[in-house]
Amino acid sequence: MGSDTYRELDVKGGTVQCLPEKREPVGYCRLCIHCREFKVNGIYVKSPSLAYCVKCRVTGEVDLSTVQAVRCADRQGEGFHSITSLIG
């Protein structure tokens, strides 16, 4: 899935519009299987949720207070889905 197929979620008040009827704290994104990247100071960085992805192996952390937007791969309207259910 290319970046042109991701949903771009703006961060407002520390939250993102995860689903039409629900805003979620941006902190949830760092643990969500759908989160791909965070926009920080105009630059996209990989999400820590990709740490267990064999292809990505992300090991960095993101200062969530500086996040401007989130690139989300949720195209089915599932909403927040924690990676902990996959790794636990």
Salt bridges, closest charged atoms under 4 A:
GLU8 OE1 - ARG71 NE 3.46
GLU24 OE2 - LYS22 NZ 3.29
GLU37 OE2 - LYS46 NZ 3.82
GLU37 OE1 - ARG71 NH1 2.71
GLU61 OE2 - ARG30 NE 2.99
ASP74 OD2 - ARG7 NH1 3.82
GLU78 OE1 - HIS34 NE2 3.14
